Amino acid sequence: MYRRLTLEMFYKALTILAQRDPDLGAVIAKFGNPPIWRRARSFETLVLLILEQQVSLASARAVHDRLATTAVRLVPEQMLTLLDEEFRAAGVSRQKTRYIRHLSECILNGSLKINQLGRMSDDAVRAQLMQVTGIGEWTADVYMLMSLMRPDVWPVGDIALQSAVHGIKGLNARPRPEVLIAIGEEWRPWRSVAARILWHHYLSSPRIPKTPDLDTPGKNGL
């Protein structure tokens, strides 16, 4: 079993990061501690993450709720019985329908062992998840960060993180993923906590234009 971020570790990491990086400390001083933000370790969470790609969280949640009503139970077996028309009526695009079906097939044929991910290394989890069509680095990283509660995941393709770093570091432009990787080195081994501080800044700061959480192929991964 790999290390999970506990509440005790979370608050310890907040103190360490605030002392190590005055910019992160200033975010906490201004807005308070960030929420720890958790998601269930489940097939349904992966479906929701797929639905969140390239749209706002609110829009994705609305589609998820319609899909859950249509399917009755959001489980792999049920996803494979739904017709194209039923996915479309729920607001699921043709591409995301294909992603959800492939995810369902991978779980049912055993190529994705979702219940064993907690016993794997970060690299192994990422490889397991990214074998699924429609799951790229962003989706895998957010699942590890929020569902598996890994303490040192750094989703550099996340637009909100890029915007927050742009703001708190006073950069001339939103940093590219490779720049964000370098900036994040200072925050090891607590980059998952740094991400939560930055999301907190993004959501709490009115001067930052709110861009939907994106997961763009070829730019932010999937």
C-alpha positions as CSV (number, residue, x, y, z in Angstrom):
1,M,0.0,0.0,0.0
2,Y,1.5,3.3,-1.0
3,R,1.4,6.4,1.2
4,R,-1.9,8.3,1.3
5,L,-2.3,11.9,2.3
6,T,-3.8,12.0,5.8
7,L,-5.2,15.1,7.5
8,E,-2.2,15.2,9.8
9,M,0.1,15.0,6.8
10,F,-1.9,17.7,5.0
11,Y,-1.7,20.2,7.8
12,K,2.0,19.4,8.3
13,A,2.6,20.0,4.6
14,L,0.7,23.3,4.6
15,T,3.1,24.6,7.3
16,I,6.2,23.3,5.5
17,L,5.1,24.8,2.1
18,A,4.1,28.2,3.7
19,Q,7.6,28.4,5.3
20,R,9.4,27.3,2.2
21,D,7.6,29.4,-0.4
22,P,6.4,32.9,0.7
23,D,4.0,33.0,-2.2
24,L,2.1,29.9,-1.1
25,G,2.2,31.3,2.5
26,A,0.6,34.5,1.3
27,V,-2.2,32.5,-0.3
28,I,-2.9,30.7,3.0
29,A,-2.6,34.0,4.9
30,K,-5.2,35.7,2.6
31,F,-7.7,32.9,2.0
32,G,-7.1,30.4,4.8
33,N,-6.3,26.7,4.5
34,P,-7.5,25.1,1.3
35,P,-10.1,22.3,1.3
36,I,-8.5,18.8,1.1
37,W,-10.8,17.9,-1.8
38,R,-11.4,14.2,-2.1
39,R,-13.2,12.0,-4.6
40,A,-14.3,8.3,-4.3
41,R,-11.9,5.6,-5.6
42,S,-14.4,4.3,-8.2
43,F,-15.4,3.8,-11.8
44,E,-17.9,6.6,-11.4
45,T,-15.2,9.1,-10.5
46,L,-13.3,8.2,-13.7
47,V,-16.5,8.6,-15.7
48,L,-17.0,12.1,-14.1
49,L,-13.3,13.0,-14.9
50,I,-13.8,12.1,-18.5
51,L,-17.0,14.2,-18.6
52,E,-15.1,17.1,-17.1
53,Q,-12.6,17.2,-20.0
54,Q,-12.9,20.5,-21.9
55,V,-16.0,21.7,-20.1
56,S,-16.8,23.4,-16.8
57,L,-17.3,21.3,-13.7
58,A,-20.9,22.4,-13.4
59,S,-21.7,21.3,-17.0
60,A,-19.9,18.0,-16.5
61,R,-21.9,17.4,-13.3
62,A,-25.2,18.0,-15.1
63,V,-24.3,15.5,-17.8
64,H,-23.2,13.0,-15.2
65,D,-26.5,13.3,-13.3
66,R,-28.5,12.8,-16.5
67,L,-26.4,9.8,-17.4
68,A,-26.9,8.4,-14.0
69,T,-30.6,8.8,-14.3
70,T,-30.6,7.1,-17.7
71,A,-28.4,4.2,-16.6
72,V,-30.0,3.8,-13.2
73,R,-26.6,2.5,-12.0
74,L,-23.3,4.0,-13.2
75,V,-21.4,0.7,-13.5
76,P,-19.4,-0.7,-16.4
77,E,-22.0,-3.4,-17.3
78,Q,-24.7,-0.8,-17.6
79,M,-22.6,1.6,-19.7
80,L,-22.2,-1.1,-22.3
81,T,-25.9,-1.6,-22.6
82,L,-26.8,2.0,-23.3
83,L,-27.5,3.0,-26.9
84,D,-25.7,5.9,-28.7
85,E,-29.0,7.8,-28.5
86,E,-29.2,7.4,-24.8
87,F,-25.7,8.8,-24.3
88,R,-26.5,11.6,-26.7
89,A,-29.8,12.4,-24.9
90,A,-27.8,12.7,-21.6
91,G,-25.5,15.2,-23.2
92,V,-22.5,12.9,-23.7
93,S,-20.5,13.6,-26.9
94,R,-19.7,10.8,-29.4
95,Q,-16.0,10.9,-28.4
96,K,-16.7,10.7,-24.7
97,T,-19.2,7.9,-25.2
98,R,-16.3,6.0,-26.9
99,Y,-14.1,6.8,-23.9
100,I,-16.6,5.6,-21.3
101,R,-17.3,2.4,-23.2
102,H,-13.6,1.6,-23.5
103,L,-13.1,2.3,-19.8
104,S,-16.0,-0.1,-19.0
105,E,-14.5,-2.8,-21.3
106,C,-11.1,-2.4,-19.6
107,I,-12.6,-2.9,-16.2
108,L,-14.7,-5.8,-17.2
109,N,-11.9,-7.6,-19.0
110,G,-9.5,-7.0,-16.2
111,S,-6.9,-4.9,-18.0
112,L,-7.7,-2.1,-15.6
113,K,-7.8,-3.3,-12.1
114,I,-9.2,-0.3,-10.4
115,N,-9.4,-1.9,-6.9
116,Q,-5.6,-2.6,-7.0
117,L,-4.5,0.9,-7.9
118,G,-3.9,1.8,-4.3
119,R,-1.2,-0.8,-4.0
120,M,0.7,0.5,-7.0
121,S,3.4,3.1,-7.4
122,D,2.4,6.5,-9.0
123,D,4.1,5.5,-12.2
124,A,2.3,2.1,-12.3
125,V,-1.0,3.8,-11.6
126,R,-0.5,6.3,-14.4
127,A,0.4,3.5,-16.8
128,Q,-2.6,1.5,-15.8
129,L,-5.0,4.4,-16.3
130,M,-3.5,5.8,-19.4
131,Q,-3.9,2.5,-21.3
132,V,-7.6,3.5,-21.5
133,T,-8.6,5.5,-24.5
134,G,-9.6,9.0,-23.3
135,I,-7.5,8.9,-20.1
136,G,-4.3,11.0,-20.3
137,E,-1.9,12.5,-17.9
138,W,-4.4,15.1,-16.5
139,T,-7.1,12.6,-15.7
140,A,-4.7,10.1,-14.2
141,D,-3.0,12.8,-12.1
142,V,-6.3,14.2,-10.7
143,Y,-7.5,10.6,-9.9
144,M,-4.2,9.9,-8.0
145,L,-4.4,13.3,-6.3
146,M,-8.0,13.3,-5.2
147,S,-9.1,9.7,-5.1
148,L,-5.9,7.8,-4.2
149,M,-4.8,10.8,-2.1
150,R,-1.2,10.5,-3.2
151,P,0.9,13.4,-1.6
152,D,3.2,14.3,-4.4
153,V,1.2,14.5,-7.7
154,W,1.7,17.5,-9.9
155,P,-0.9,17.9,-12.7
156,V,1.0,20.4,-14.9
157,G,-1.6,20.2,-17.6
158,D,-4.2,21.8,-15.4
159,I,-5.2,25.2,-16.7
160,A,-6.3,26.4,-13.3
161,L,-2.9,25.6,-11.7
162,Q,-1.2,27.3,-14.6
163,S,-3.3,30.4,-14.1
164,A,-2.7,30.4,-10.3
165,V,1.0,30.1,-10.7
166,H,1.0,32.9,-13.2
167,G,-0.8,35.0,-10.7
168,I,1.1,34.3,-7.5
169,K,4.6,34.3,-9.1
170,G,4.0,37.4,-11.2
171,L,4.9,35.7,-14.4
172,N,4.5,37.4,-17.8
173,A,2.4,34.6,-19.2
174,R,0.7,31.4,-18.0
175,P,3.5,28.9,-17.6
176,R,3.8,26.0,-20.0
177,P,3.8,22.5,-18.5
178,E,7.6,22.1,-18.7
179,V,8.0,25.4,-16.8
180,L,5.5,24.3,-14.2
181,I,7.5,21.1,-13.7
182,A,10.5,23.1,-12.8
183,I,8.6,25.4,-10.5
184,G,7.1,22.5,-8.7
185,E,10.4,20.9,-7.8
186,E,10.7,23.2,-4.8
187,W,7.4,21.8,-3.4
188,R,8.4,18.1,-3.4
189,P,7.3,15.8,-1.7
190,W,4.1,17.7,-1.2
191,R,3.1,18.9,-4.7
192,S,-0.4,17.5,-4.2
193,V,-0.8,19.9,-1.3
194,A,0.7,22.8,-3.3
195,A,-1.8,22.1,-6.0
196,R,-4.7,22.4,-3.5
197,I,-3.3,25.7,-2.3
198,L,-3.1,27.0,-5.9
199,W,-6.6,25.7,-6.7
200,H,-7.8,27.5,-3.6
201,H,-6.2,30.7,-4.8
202,Y,-7.7,30.3,-8.3
203,L,-11.2,29.8,-6.9
204,S,-11.0,32.5,-4.3
205,S,-9.3,35.3,-6.2
206,P,-11.8,37.4,-8.2
207,R,-9.1,39.0,-10.3
208,I,-8.3,35.7,-12.1
209,P,-10.6,35.0,-15.1
210,K,-12.3,31.7,-14.3
211,T,-11.4,29.3,-17.1
212,P,-13.2,25.9,-16.9
213,D,-11.0,23.0,-15.9
214,L,-9.7,21.8,-19.2
215,D,-8.2,18.6,-20.4
216,T,-7.3,19.3,-24.0
217,P,-5.7,16.6,-26.2
218,G,-2.2,17.5,-27.3
219,K,-2.1,20.5,-25.0
220,N,-3.2,19.4,-21.5
221,G,-3.5,15.7,-22.1
222,L,-6.7,14.0,-21.4
